[in-house]
Amino acid sequence: MILADQGSKNVTQLKIKLQNHESCVKSSGLYSHAISLLEPLKFTRIRCLALGSPTHEFQALYQLAFLNLIVSHFGILPEKVSLYDPAFTSEDIQFLENELKYTVMGPDNGTNVPETTESTLFYMPHAPRSLTESILRHFEPIWFLANDFSVTMGTLTKAKFLEQYPLLASLVNMYEKSGPQKEISGNDGFTPVKRKRNRARKIVYVEPDLDYGSVETYFSGIQINRIQADDEAPWKDSFSDLALNVVEIGHKAEEKSIS
């Protein structure tokens, strides 16, 4: 009985904390900017991946508050919201399913998604590149509220990025080509660059030409809208690099379904 009472107290405290986080996020510029970007979209489902543990992690509870606000604003039915993260504890699952009436779907490496991706917004705060690549490959989504794809290469070279994450790398390449063009050397490999006479030549690495055309894709481009962050926000880096990534479809892809 004591354990049951303690559990009920913990849930009540978590609900109050979550509501406070929702009030804080709702009054922010980050929220209003995100809503303005999402308004034109016709999504009726939300798939949330890589959230973290909302009962144990500071960032995850703020990210869950943000999800709740989106669900409420757009009138998404709770049963149309599904989540998965291997970090979920039994307490997380109970809270998400019993208190918020969401569905926890998994494990399947986080790729077990609703029946259709055509009307699904993928909310993936701080998702690893491998998960993003897997979702792109298996389910061909259109809308990602996630890390800004243009910065996902990180410290990888373009060649290694393409090798390890071909679809994500192809999207980033399309995005870079759609922006202001930079003058690129046509040479491959290491190129000596002259500075001044009587100085040693500096060896500069130039990326080799990469064959993006060999990657089979379902898209023809991408629009990336970085969501404005609030300076000195209490959620710290919970929403760092957050963007609405809209994948432009290159052909009529067949609707993906789970058998």
N, C-alpha and C positions, 0 to 999 in steps of 0.2 A: 504493500500500500504506500509506503514511504517512497519507494522508487517510482511508482506511478505518479504520485503527487509532484515529485521532483521533475519528472519528465514533462508533466503538464505545465509546470512553472517555467521550464526552459523554453518550451514552445511559445508560451505567452510572451516571454521576454524577447524571443527572436522575432515574433510578429511585430512587436512594438518597435524594435530596432529597425526592421525592414520598412515599416511605415515612415519612420523618421528619415531614413535614407531616401525613400520615394519623394517625400516633401522637399528634401534638399536638392535632389536631382531635377525635380520638376521646375524649380525656380531658376534653373541655370540656363546660360546661353547654349551650352552643349545640347541640352534636351530640345530647346526650341529649334535649333539648327537642324538636329537630326529629324525631328518631326516634319519640318518643311521639306526635307529631302525625300522622306518616305511617303508623303502625302500623294504624289502622283502614281505610286505603285498600287497594283491590284492584287495584293497578297491576302490570302485567307488562312494561311498556316504559318507557324513559326517553328523552325528547328534550331534548337540551341545546343551548341557543342563547345567543349573546352571551357566551361564556366568555372570549374573549380568547386570547392566545397563551401557552400554558403553558410553552413553552421560552424565552420572553423577558419575561414579565410576572409580577411578584410576586403580584398578586391572582389571576391565572388559575390558577397552580399550586396555591394553597390551595383554590380553588374546584373544581379537578379532584380534589384529595385528598378533598374532601367528597363529590363525586359517587362516587368509588370506594368510599367507606365505605357509602354508601346502596346501591350495587349489591351489595356483599358482604353487608350485613346482611339484605337482602330476597331474596337469591338470584336476582337478575336475571341472565339469561344475557347474556354480552357482546354477542352478535349482536342482542340486543334493545335495545341502547343506541346511539343515533345522535347525532352532534354536527354543528354547523355554525357557523362564524363567518368572515366575510370576512377577519378578521385572521389566520386560520391560515396558517402558513408551511409549506413542504414538510417541514421538520423536525417541526412539530406533527403533521401528517397521518401521517407515518411512525411517530411515537411512538404516537399514538392507535390506529392500525390494527395495527401490527406488534407493539408491546409490550403494549398493553391489549386488543387484539382488538375494539375498538369499530369502528363504521362512521361514516365521515365522509360525510354526505349534503348535497348542495347543488349549485350555489349558490342559485338560485331565491329570492334575497333572504332566505334563511334560513327559508323557509316550506315547504320540501320535507320533509314529515314522514312517519312510518311509515304503513302502510296504514290504521290505525284510531287514532282519538284516544280511544276509549271506555275503553281500559285504559292510557292513557299519562300519565305524570307529566311535565309540562313544567318542566324545571329551567332557569331563565333569569336568572342572577345579573346584576343591573345592566342588564337589557335596556332599550333605548330605548322610549319610548311608541309610536312608529310600528310597531315590530316586534310589541309586545303587541297593538296594535289589529289588525294584519294576521292574527295567529294566531287571535284571537277571531273575526274575520270569516270566515276561510276554513275553519277546522277545528273550531270550537265545542268547545274543551277544557273539562274540568271542574276539573283540578288544576294549579295553578301554584305551584311553589316558586320564588319570584321576589321582586322589589321589592313591598313593601306597596302594594297598589293604591290605598289611601286617601290616599297622599301623592304620587301620580304627577301630580297637577295642577300642582304646582310653583308657578311665578309666573304661570301663565296665569289669566285670568279664567274663571269658569264658562262663560260664553258662548263664549269662544274654545276652551276645552277641549272643549265639546260639538261645536262646529263641526269641529274638527280630528280628534278621536278620539271619535266618538259612542258606540261600544260601551263603551270604557273609562270614559268620562264617565258613562254610564248605570249602570254597575256601581257607581261611586263614589257616585252619587246615591242608589241603592238602599241602599247601606251606611250612608250618612249618615242616611237616613230611618228606618232600622231601629234607630238608636241614640237617645240622649236628644234630645228635640225642643227646638230653640231657637226663641225667639220671633223671627219674621221680619217685617219691615215689608211691608205689601202694596203700597207705592208702588214705581214703577219709576223708573229713572234717577237723577238727582241730587236730593237732598232736603235742604232747609235744616233744621238742628237748632239749637234754642234752648239756649243755655248759661245765661248770666246777662244781666240787663239791662245795657245800655250796652256790651255786647260785640258785636263783629261776628259775624254768623251764620256758622257753619262749614259748608262744603259737603261732604256725605258721599255717596260713591257707593254705591248699592244695586243689586245685580244685578237685571236685569229677570227677569220670569217666563220660564222656559225650557221648551220643548216637548219633554220627554224621550219623551212618548208617540208621537212621530212616528218614533222610531228603531225599526227592526225588530230584535228581539233573540231569542235562543234561551234566555234565562235569566230567572229571576224574582227573583234576589237573589244575595247573596254572603256567605260567612263569611270573615273575615280573622283569622288567628292570627299575631300578630307573634312571631317567634322571639327569645328572650332572648339578648342579646349578652353576651359576657364582657368585663369591664373589663380594660383593658391587655392584650388578647390580642395575640400576636405577628403575627397576620394583619391587624392594624390595621382598615381599613375594607373588607376583602374581602367581608364579609357584612352590611354596613350596610343597614338597611331590609328585611332578608330576612324573608319571611312565607310561610305557607302560605295561598294564596288558593283557596278552594273555591267554584266557581261552582254555584249552584243552578239546576237545569234547570227551565224553565217549561213545556216541552212535550217530547214524544218526538221528538227530532231524529233524522233519518236519519243513519246512520253514514257519515262522510266517508271516501272512498277516493281514491287517486291512480290515474288511468287510465294 
